[in-house]
Amino acid sequence: MASFHHFFVVLSLLAIFNSAFAAAPAAHNITKILEAYPEYSEFNNLLIQTKLADEINSREPVTVLVLSNGALSSITGKHPLSVVKNELALHVLLDYFDAGKLHKISDGSTLSTTLYQTTGNAPGNIGFVNITDLKGGNVGFGSGVPGSTLDSTYSKSVQQQPYTISVLEISAPINAPAILTAPAPPASDVNITGLLEKAGCKTFASLLLSSGVLKTYQSAIDKGLTIFAPNDEAFKAAKVPDLNKLSNAEVVSLLQYHALATYTPIGTLKTTKSSISTLATNGAGKYDLSVTTAGDSVSLDTGVDTSRISSTVLDSTPLCIFTVDSLLLPTELFGKAPASAPGPAPEISPSPAADVEAPGPALESATAPSPLSSPAPPTSSPVGSPSKGPTADSQNITSENAAGALETPALMKMLLTVSVSVFASILMF
């Protein structure tokens, strides 16, 4: 009877596990979604070039307001890539909107936070989009800046992965004058040391100048450069090696290890799974890094220690500058992290029982990362008026084949573990 009861428990747990696993959502991939629509090929290519695609894929829920190739030409032909990136980031809403929700906006109007708001470069309401349900069933979009007009309208639904990602076409770019008129000096003209000093990385900036590595950084910018700058406090930490004991060549390698020869914004780092090469990577040593994430927190693992990315100093294609809270120490210069010393073996009292050991179950603990948080929009909504009506009828196409890999939640793993354990106990009867 007990065996039958245990068997019934196993079947119940397995049923729960299978249903939960089947309900797990697939990770979205905006690049794959848009590849099916040639009319958005330019929009898709720009998302890839600016790395916004990685940022979109690392967030949920998210709504992408796409522009057709014809509508996009009004901004791509007039502005550099760094400005275009900011404009496109304004078309990524950090909320889920489908056709139904657009027509059920409370009070008829709302402000939605965009990806541009998260950059820290959006003063006032520039990083918000005003969405207004207009008379006659039309929906208008405009800048969140008070007094802005609703210069774009909803055209049609493209594809949805319910409550995870929605892709909607709008008729024209959402105009935010402060973005389009922002100065965009050539990347090679950026004062790297000046930015580092203002960010509290004076020691690192001084080392770049004295070693000559600054010139290496500057020569790499046009093709893409990402810098991880330790703040001044990082050089005062007790565990920091004496850099005076390094040769000039080793100091150069250490500083080059703090940069990547690619434009790699935070969204791309979050989706990085394999090791990444640095400017110090050469035939004599790997000098690579690995990336770990926990919610919004991103850390770099050198094999000797880990360092957390503290802030973004600059994110302007093709240059990214981050501050990190400790020096990046490559194994090629400082060896691998020492293994933790084993504790003393426990004393085992002799027992008259038979000499048989029964291993106990191992326990695993996991801490779930906090969900991505978005800046809350202001409470007041700007008033605007549409410049023109929609250009197409609403459509609602739900994606049934969105690309992505299934990720098993910790609860499912636990259920499977319990099920196997109980099933094993049955076999022992």
GUROPA-390335 format. One line per field, with one value per residue (C-alpha): residue in three letters; residue number from 0; x, y, z. Coordinates in steps of 0.5 Angstrom, whole numbers, padded with zeros to 4 digits, always signed. Example, Ala and Ser with C-alpha at 12.3 -4.5 7.8 and 13.67 -1.06 7.14 Angstrom:
residuo = ALA,SER
num = 0,1
px = +0025,+0027
py = -0009,-0002
pz = +0016,+0014
END
This chain:
residuo = MET,ALA,SER,PHE,HIS,HIS,PHE,PHE,VAL,VAL,LEU,SER,LEU,LEU,ALA,ILE,PHE,ASN,SER,ALA,PHE,ALA,ALA,ALA,PRO,ALA,ALA,HIS,ASN,ILE,THR,LYS,ILE,LEU,GLU,ALA,TYR,PRO,GLU,TYR,SER,GLU,PHE,ASN,ASN,LEU,LEU,ILE,GLN,THR,LYS,LEU,ALA,ASP,GLU,ILE,ASN,SER,ARG,GLU,PRO,VAL,THR,VAL,LEU,VAL,LEU,SER,ASN,GLY,ALA,LEU,SER,SER,ILE,THR,GLY,LYS,HIS,PRO,LEU,SER,VAL,VAL,LYS,ASN,GLU,LEU,ALA,LEU,HIS,VAL,LEU,LEU,ASP,TYR,PHE,ASP,ALA,GLY,LYS,LEU,HIS,LYS,ILE,SER,ASP,GLY,SER,THR,LEU,SER,THR,THR,LEU,TYR,GLN,THR,THR,GLY,ASN,ALA,PRO,GLY,ASN,ILE,GLY,PHE,VAL,ASN,ILE,THR,ASP,LEU,LYS,GLY,GLY,ASN,VAL,GLY,PHE,GLY,SER,GLY,VAL,PRO,GLY,SER,THR,LEU,ASP,SER,THR,TYR,SER,LYS,SER,VAL,GLN,GLN,GLN,PRO,TYR,THR,ILE,SER,VAL,LEU,GLU,ILE,SER,ALA,PRO,ILE,ASN,ALA,PRO,ALA,ILE,LEU,THR,ALA,PRO,ALA,PRO,PRO,ALA,SER,ASP,VAL,ASN,ILE,THR,GLY,LEU,LEU,GLU,LYS,ALA,GLY,CYS,LYS,THR,PHE,ALA,SER,LEU,LEU,LEU,SER,SER,GLY,VAL,LEU,LYS,THR,TYR,GLN,SER,ALA,ILE,ASP,LYS,GLY,LEU,THR,ILE,PHE,ALA,PRO,ASN,ASP,GLU,ALA,PHE,LYS,ALA,ALA,LYS,VAL,PRO,ASP,LEU,ASN,LYS,LEU,SER,ASN,ALA,GLU,VAL,VAL,SER,LEU,LEU,GLN,TYR,HIS,ALA,LEU,ALA,THR,TYR,THR,PRO,ILE,GLY,THR,LEU,LYS,THR,THR,LYS,SER,SER,ILE,SER,THR,LEU,ALA,THR,ASN,GLY,ALA,GLY,LYS,TYR,ASP,LEU,SER,VAL,THR,THR,ALA,GLY,ASP,SER,VAL,SER,LEU,ASP,THR,GLY,VAL,ASP,THR,SER,ARG,ILE,SER,SER,THR,VAL,LEU,ASP,SER,THR,PRO,LEU,CYS,ILE,PHE,THR,VAL,ASP,SER,LEU,LEU,LEU,PRO,THR,GLU,LEU,PHE,GLY,LYS,ALA,PRO,ALA,SER,ALA,PRO,GLY,PRO,ALA,PRO,GLU,ILE,SER,PRO,SER,PRO,ALA,ALA,ASP,VAL,GLU,ALA,PRO,GLY,PRO,ALA,LEU,GLU,SER,ALA,THR,ALA,PRO,SER,PRO,LEU,SER,SER,PRO,ALA,PRO,PRO,THR,SER,SER,PRO,VAL,GLY,SER,PRO,SER,LYS,GLY,PRO,THR,ALA,ASP,SER,GLN,ASN,ILE,THR,SER,GLU,ASN,ALA,ALA,GLY,ALA,LEU,GLU,THR,PRO,ALA,LEU,MET,LYS,MET,LEU,LEU,THR,VAL,SER,VAL,SER,VAL,PHE,ALA,SER,ILE,LEU,MET,PHE
num = 0,1,2,3,4,5,6,7,8,9,10,11,12,13,14,15,16,17,18,19,20,21,22,23,24,25,26,27,28,29,30,31,32,33,34,35,36,37,38,39,40,41,42,43,44,45,46,47,48,49,50,51,52,53,54,55,56,57,58,59,60,61,62,63,64,65,66,67,68,69,70,71,72,73,74,75,76,77,78,79,80,81,82,83,84,85,86,87,88,89,90,91,92,93,94,95,96,97,98,99,100,101,102,103,104,105,106,107,108,109,110,111,112,113,114,115,116,117,118,119,120,121,122,123,124,125,126,127,128,129,130,131,132,133,134,135,136,137,138,139,140,141,142,143,144,145,146,147,148,149,150,151,152,153,154,155,156,157,158,159,160,161,162,163,164,165,166,167,168,169,170,171,172,173,174,175,176,177,178,179,180,181,182,183,184,185,186,187,188,189,190,191,192,193,194,195,196,197,198,199,200,201,202,203,204,205,206,207,208,209,210,211,212,213,214,215,216,217,218,219,220,221,222,223,224,225,226,227,228,229,230,231,232,233,234,235,236,237,238,239,240,241,242,243,244,245,246,247,248,249,250,251,252,253,254,255,256,257,258,259,260,261,262,263,264,265,266,267,268,269,270,271,272,273,274,275,276,277,278,279,280,281,282,283,284,285,286,287,288,289,290,291,292,293,294,295,296,297,298,299,300,301,302,303,304,305,306,307,308,309,310,311,312,313,314,315,316,317,318,319,320,321,322,323,324,325,326,327,328,329,330,331,332,333,334,335,336,337,338,339,340,341,342,343,344,345,346,347,348,349,350,351,352,353,354,355,356,357,358,359,360,361,362,363,364,365,366,367,368,369,370,371,372,373,374,375,376,377,378,379,380,381,382,383,384,385,386,387,388,389,390,391,392,393,394,395,396,397,398,399,400,401,402,403,404,405,406,407,408,409,410,411,412,413,414,415,416,417,418,419,420,421,422,423,424,425,426,427,428
px = +0000,+0006,+0009,+0003,+0002,+0009,+0008,+0002,+0006,+0012,+0006,+0003,+0010,+0012,+0005,+0007,+0014,+0012,+0006,+0011,+0016,+0011,+0009,+0016,+0017,+0022,+0027,+0026,+0030,+0029,+0034,+0030,+0023,+0025,+0029,+0022,+0020,+0024,+0021,+0024,+0031,+0034,+0031,+0034,+0041,+0041,+0039,+0045,+0050,+0048,+0048,+0041,+0038,+0042,+0039,+0032,+0034,+0036,+0029,+0022,+0017,+0019,+0015,+0019,+0016,+0019,+0019,+0019,+0025,+0022,+0020,+0027,+0030,+0029,+0033,+0039,+0041,+0042,+0045,+0051,+0050,+0051,+0045,+0041,+0042,+0039,+0033,+0032,+0032,+0027,+0023,+0024,+0018,+0020,+0013,+0008,+0003,-0001,-0007,-0012,-0008,-0007,-0014,-0015,-0011,-0014,-0015,-0014,-0006,+0000,+0007,+0012,+0019,+0024,+0030,+0033,+0031,+0036,+0042,+0042,+0043,+0036,+0034,+0027,+0022,+0026,+0026,+0019,+0014,+0007,+0002,-0005,-0012,-0015,-0022,-0024,-0020,-0013,-0007,-0002,+0005,+0010,+0015,+0014,+0017,+0011,+0008,+0010,+0006,+0004,+0008,+0007,+0001,+0000,+0000,-0001,+0001,+0007,+0008,+0008,+0010,+0005,+0007,+0014,+0015,+0011,+0013,+0008,+0009,+0008,+0008,+0014,+0019,+0018,+0021,+0025,+0029,+0034,+0036,+0037,+0040,+0045,+0052,+0056,+0063,+0068,+0069,+0077,+0076,+0073,+0078,+0078,+0083,+0078,+0072,+0076,+0078,+0071,+0069,+0073,+0079,+0085,+0090,+0088,+0088,+0095,+0097,+0095,+0098,+0105,+0105,+0103,+0097,+0092,+0095,+0093,+0086,+0085,+0088,+0083,+0076,+0074,+0073,+0070,+0073,+0070,+0074,+0073,+0076,+0078,+0076,+0081,+0079,+0080,+0088,+0088,+0085,+0089,+0089,+0092,+0099,+0105,+0105,+0112,+0114,+0112,+0116,+0114,+0111,+0107,+0104,+0102,+0099,+0095,+0092,+0091,+0087,+0082,+0080,+0076,+0077,+0070,+0064,+0061,+0055,+0052,+0046,+0051,+0055,+0049,+0048,+0055,+0056,+0063,+0070,+0072,+0079,+0082,+0087,+0092,+0090,+0096,+0100,+0103,+0097,+0090,+0088,+0081,+0075,+0068,+0062,+0057,+0050,+0045,+0039,+0042,+0049,+0054,+0061,+0068,+0071,+0079,+0080,+0084,+0078,+0072,+0070,+0063,+0061,+0059,+0057,+0057,+0061,+0060,+0056,+0056,+0058,+0063,+0066,+0064,+0067,+0065,+0068,+0069,+0070,+0077,+0083,+0082,+0088,+0090,+0092,+0098,+0101,+0098,+0097,+0090,+0086,+0088,+0084,+0080,+0084,+0080,+0078,+0080,+0077,+0071,+0073,+0069,+0067,+0067,+0061,+0059,+0055,+0057,+0062,+0057,+0057,+0050,+0051,+0046,+0043,+0046,+0043,+0043,+0041,+0040,+0039,+0034,+0036,+0032,+0028,+0030,+0027,+0025,+0025,+0018,+0015,+0012,+0005,+0003,+0002,+0004,-0002,-0001,-0004,-0003,+0000,-0004,-0008,-0006,-0003,-0006,-0011,-0010,-0007,-0006,-0001,+0001,+0008,+0008,+0015,+0019,+0027,+0030,+0032,+0028,+0031,+0029,+0027,+0029,+0022,+0022,+0029,+0027,+0021,+0025,+0030,+0024,+0021,+0027,+0029,+0022,+0022,+0029,+0026,+0020,+0025,+0029,+0022
py = +0000,+0005,+0003,+0005,+0011,+0013,+0011,+0016,+0022,+0021,+0021,+0027,+0031,+0029,+0032,+0038,+0039,+0037,+0042,+0048,+0046,+0046,+0053,+0056,+0062,+0062,+0067,+0072,+0074,+0081,+0080,+0073,+0076,+0082,+0077,+0075,+0082,+0085,+0091,+0092,+0090,+0097,+0097,+0090,+0092,+0098,+0094,+0090,+0095,+0099,+0093,+0095,+0088,+0085,+0090,+0088,+0081,+0082,+0085,+0083,+0085,+0090,+0093,+0095,+0100,+0099,+0103,+0101,+0102,+0108,+0111,+0110,+0114,+0121,+0120,+0115,+0119,+0126,+0123,+0119,+0112,+0115,+0119,+0114,+0109,+0114,+0115,+0108,+0107,+0112,+0107,+0101,+0101,+0098,+0095,+0090,+0094,+0090,+0092,+0091,+0094,+0101,+0102,+0101,+0106,+0109,+0116,+0116,+0117,+0115,+0116,+0110,+0109,+0107,+0104,+0111,+0113,+0108,+0111,+0116,+0121,+0123,+0130,+0131,+0127,+0126,+0118,+0117,+0117,+0119,+0114,+0117,+0113,+0118,+0119,+0114,+0108,+0111,+0111,+0117,+0117,+0123,+0125,+0125,+0132,+0137,+0140,+0135,+0133,+0126,+0126,+0118,+0113,+0106,+0102,+0095,+0089,+0085,+0080,+0078,+0073,+0075,+0079,+0078,+0082,+0086,+0089,+0094,+0098,+0106,+0111,+0115,+0116,+0119,+0126,+0128,+0135,+0134,+0127,+0129,+0136,+0133,+0134,+0128,+0129,+0124,+0118,+0119,+0126,+0124,+0126,+0119,+0121,+0127,+0123,+0118,+0124,+0126,+0119,+0118,+0114,+0119,+0114,+0109,+0115,+0117,+0110,+0111,+0117,+0115,+0108,+0110,+0106,+0112,+0112,+0105,+0106,+0112,+0108,+0103,+0107,+0108,+0100,+0099,+0100,+0098,+0101,+0098,+0103,+0102,+0107,+0111,+0107,+0100,+0102,+0103,+0096,+0091,+0086,+0090,+0087,+0092,+0095,+0098,+0091,+0090,+0091,+0096,+0091,+0088,+0094,+0095,+0088,+0090,+0096,+0093,+0088,+0093,+0094,+0090,+0092,+0092,+0096,+0092,+0096,+0093,+0090,+0086,+0084,+0081,+0076,+0074,+0067,+0065,+0068,+0075,+0077,+0084,+0088,+0085,+0078,+0075,+0069,+0069,+0069,+0069,+0075,+0074,+0075,+0072,+0075,+0073,+0077,+0077,+0081,+0088,+0087,+0085,+0082,+0081,+0074,+0074,+0067,+0071,+0075,+0078,+0086,+0089,+0094,+0100,+0105,+0107,+0113,+0114,+0109,+0113,+0108,+0106,+0107,+0105,+0107,+0103,+0104,+0097,+0097,+0093,+0092,+0086,+0082,+0077,+0070,+0071,+0076,+0074,+0066,+0063,+0065,+0060,+0055,+0055,+0051,+0045,+0045,+0040,+0033,+0032,+0027,+0021,+0017,+0009,+0006,-0002,-0002,-0005,-0001,+0002,+0009,+0012,+0019,+0024,+0028,+0034,+0041,+0046,+0053,+0058,+0066,+0068,+0075,+0081,+0083,+0088,+0095,+0101,+0108,+0110,+0115,+0122,+0122,+0128,+0126,+0132,+0134,+0133,+0133,+0128,+0130,+0125,+0119,+0111,+0109,+0101,+0097,+0094,+0087,+0082,+0076,+0072,+0069,+0061,+0060,+0066,+0064,+0062,+0057,+0055,+0056,+0051,+0055,+0053,+0050,+0045,+0043,+0042,+0038,+0034,+0032,+0030,+0026,+0022,+0021,+0019,+0014,+0011,+0010,+0006,+0001,+0000,-0003
pz = +0000,+0002,-0005,-0009,-0005,-0007,-0014,-0014,-0011,-0016,-0022,-0019,-0018,-0025,-0028,-0025,-0027,-0034,-0035,-0031,-0036,-0042,-0040,-0040,-0044,-0050,-0050,-0055,-0061,-0064,-0070,-0072,-0071,-0076,-0081,-0083,-0086,-0091,-0090,-0084,-0086,-0085,-0078,-0076,-0079,-0075,-0068,-0070,-0071,-0065,-0061,-0059,-0061,-0055,-0050,-0053,-0052,-0045,-0043,-0042,-0042,-0048,-0054,-0061,-0065,-0072,-0078,-0085,-0089,-0093,-0086,-0083,-0088,-0086,-0080,-0082,-0088,-0084,-0077,-0075,-0072,-0065,-0066,-0069,-0064,-0059,-0063,-0064,-0057,-0056,-0060,-0055,-0050,-0043,-0043,-0046,-0051,-0056,-0061,-0055,-0050,-0054,-0055,-0047,-0044,-0038,-0039,-0046,-0045,-0042,-0041,-0043,-0041,-0046,-0047,-0048,-0041,-0038,-0041,-0036,-0042,-0042,-0038,-0036,-0040,-0046,-0045,-0045,-0050,-0050,-0052,-0054,-0056,-0061,-0063,-0069,-0066,-0068,-0063,-0063,-0061,-0059,-0055,-0047,-0047,-0045,-0051,-0056,-0062,-0064,-0070,-0071,-0071,-0070,-0077,-0075,-0071,-0073,-0068,-0061,-0056,-0051,-0045,-0047,-0053,-0058,-0065,-0067,-0074,-0073,-0079,-0077,-0073,-0066,-0066,-0060,-0062,-0056,-0059,-0066,-0065,-0060,-0062,-0064,-0065,-0068,-0063,-0064,-0062,-0055,-0049,-0046,-0040,-0039,-0038,-0034,-0029,-0028,-0027,-0021,-0025,-0024,-0022,-0028,-0033,-0031,-0032,-0039,-0040,-0037,-0040,-0047,-0048,-0049,-0056,-0057,-0054,-0059,-0065,-0064,-0063,-0070,-0070,-0063,-0056,-0049,-0043,-0036,-0032,-0024,-0020,-0015,-0009,-0013,-0013,-0005,-0004,+0001,-0005,-0010,-0012,-0012,-0019,-0018,-0019,-0026,-0032,-0037,-0042,-0036,-0034,-0042,-0042,-0035,-0038,-0045,-0041,-0039,-0046,-0051,-0059,-0060,-0058,-0053,-0049,-0043,-0046,-0050,-0044,-0041,-0047,-0047,-0046,-0048,-0046,-0049,-0052,-0050,-0053,-0049,-0052,-0057,-0059,-0052,-0048,-0048,-0043,-0044,-0039,-0038,-0036,-0030,-0029,-0024,-0025,-0027,-0024,-0029,-0027,-0030,-0028,-0030,-0027,-0021,-0018,-0020,-0021,-0022,-0027,-0023,-0028,-0035,-0037,-0044,-0049,-0056,-0062,-0063,-0056,-0049,-0042,-0036,-0029,-0025,-0017,-0017,-0022,-0027,-0026,-0031,-0030,-0035,-0030,-0023,-0023,-0022,-0016,-0010,-0008,-0001,+0004,+0006,+0013,+0019,+0018,+0023,+0028,+0028,+0034,+0033,+0033,+0035,+0029,+0022,+0018,+0013,+0011,+0009,+0005,+0006,+0001,-0002,-0001,-0007,-0006,-0011,-0011,-0016,-0019,-0018,-0024,-0029,-0026,-0031,-0029,-0027,-0032,-0029,-0027,-0031,-0039,-0044,-0049,-0056,-0063,-0069,-0075,-0079,-0079,-0079,-0086,-0085,-0081,-0075,-0075,-0069,-0071,-0065,-0066,-0065,-0067,-0063,-0063,-0057,-0052,-0046,-0039,-0033,-0027,-0020,-0018,-0024,-0022,-0015,-0017,-0022,-0016,-0011,-0016,-0018,-0010,-0009,-0015,-0013,-0006,-0009,-0012,-0006,-0003
END
